[in-house]
Amino acid sequence: MERLHQRQCRLLRRSRLARRCHQGRQDRFRSAVDRSAAADGERVGSASVIRDRVRVSSLLPDFPWDTIAGAKAQAAAHPDGLVDLSVGTPVDPVDPLIRAALTSVAEVPGYPTTYGTSELREAAVAAVARRFGMTGLGPDAVLPVIGTKELIAGLPRLLGLGASDLVVIPEVAYPTYEVGALLAGTRMLRADGMTRLGPESPALIFLNSPSNPTGRVLGVDHLRKVVSFARERGAIVASDECYLGLTWGAEAVSILDPRVSDGDHTGLLAIHSLSKTSNLASYRAGFVTGDGELIRELLEVRKHAGMMVPFPIQAAMTAALADDEHETVQRERYRARRTVLRKALEHSGFRIDHSEAGLYLWSTRGENCRTTLDWLAERGILAAPGDFYGPTGTEHVRIALTATDERIAAAAARLTT
Ligand SMILES: Cc1ncc(COP(=O)(O)O)c(C=O)c1O
C-alpha cells in the first residue's frame, strides 16, 4: 500500500512541478515574444510579428494528406469512380437505437458536465467489463472525451509534461501521438521495445494495440513488460484501445486486463473511442479510464478548459455502450469486407503484414509506398502511404476497410482483372 502510494506520488509529481514552473515558463515565453517584437517592430509592425512568432502550427508536421492530392485526382478519374480506402472513416449509418437516444434529450438546454452523467460512466464500466474483461473499474474512473483524438493530442500537456520529459510512441504510429508531444514541447522517441530506451525514464508511453496502421496486436507478455518497465521508471502508460473491439482471430487485450495489470491500475490509462465500433465518428465520442487519481487530475484541468461532451452525445454514448448487438453487426460487416479485399490484394501480388485486427490491411509490394500509391491510383483506388506513420513505414500502404460493400467489390474487381 505504501509502495503504491509512493508510485502515484511520483507519477503526479511532474504535473505539480509543472504547475509550479508554469509561471516561469509563461514569463520566459512573454519576454521572448517581446524581444522579437521589439527587434522587428519597426519593419512590419509589432502585432503581426507577435502573430508570426507564436505560430504553433509551424511546430507541427505538414498535414500529410495534402501530399496525396495527385494520387487522389488520378484515382478519381477512373471511369467507374474513386474507391477511397485512405481514411478510416465509417460509412455505415448510425444505429437507430443510438439516434433515438440522441434525439430523446435534444430539448435539454443546460450545460453538460465535463465528468459526464453517472449513467454514461456506469454504462462505460459495464461495457468494458462485458466486452473486454476489464475489471476493478468504478464509474468514478471514467472521463468522457470529445473524440479520442483531442485527448491524445492534449494528453502530454494536460499531464503537465514539458521540455525535460520524454514521450515514447510506437515506431509506426497514428500521427497524433507525435502531435501531442510537439504541442507540449516534450522530447519524443519512437520505440516498440523498452530496451531502446536504455537508462532513460520516460514520462509517458503511448501504446496502440491493435495498431493503426499495422493492425499488430500486442500480447499479454509484451504488455506486462511495458507495465513493469513503466512502474520501475515512474512512467504513465496511455494505451489507445480504439480498435480493441475489432479483432479477426487474434485476441487483443486491454492494458487494464487483470492478466496485464494484476488488478493495479496505478499509472495506467485506457483510451476508448466509439468512432469505429459504433460508427460514431461524426458524434465525437470517446472516454478514458484507468488510474482514478490520473482521471481526477485530467477532469480538474478539462473542467477549467470547458472540454465537455455535448449532452445529447452523452445520451447517445450511453445507449451505444449498453448495446452490443449493433457492434457485432458492424464488426461482421468489416470482417466480410476484409476477406474480399485481402484475397484480391494477395491475388495481385501484395503481401499483408500484421493486420490481425483493426480496420486496415498493412500491405506491401516490396517497393516505396509512393510507387504503390500510384499503382493503386491507376486502378482508381486511393490508399494511405506508410510514410505518414513513421520512417519505417515507407514500404507499406495502409488500406482501410471503411468503404461500402459495393466499393469494396469494385476495388477487388479492379485488383483481380
Ligand atoms: C489509433 C487511433 N486512435 C485514435 C483515433 C481517434 O479517434 P476518434 O477521435 O474518432 O475517437 C483514431 C482514428 O482514426 C485512431 O486510428
The ligand as a Gaussian input file, in Angstrom:
#p B3LYP/6-31G(d) Opt

LIG

0 1
 C       -5.279000       4.738000     -33.271000
 C       -6.307000       5.791000     -33.246000
 N       -6.523000       6.438000     -32.110000
 C       -7.441000       7.407000     -32.020000
 C       -8.185000       7.774000     -33.121000
 C       -9.142000       8.913000     -32.980000
 O      -10.425000       8.514000     -32.977000
 P      -11.590000       9.492000     -32.523000
 O      -11.031000      10.852000     -32.326000
 O      -12.560000       9.457000     -33.624000
 O      -12.099000       8.932000     -31.237000
 C       -8.011000       7.117000     -34.328000
 C       -8.791000       7.500000     -35.501000
 O       -8.594000       7.086000     -36.607000
 C       -7.042000       6.092000     -34.399000
 O       -6.818000       5.418000     -35.520000

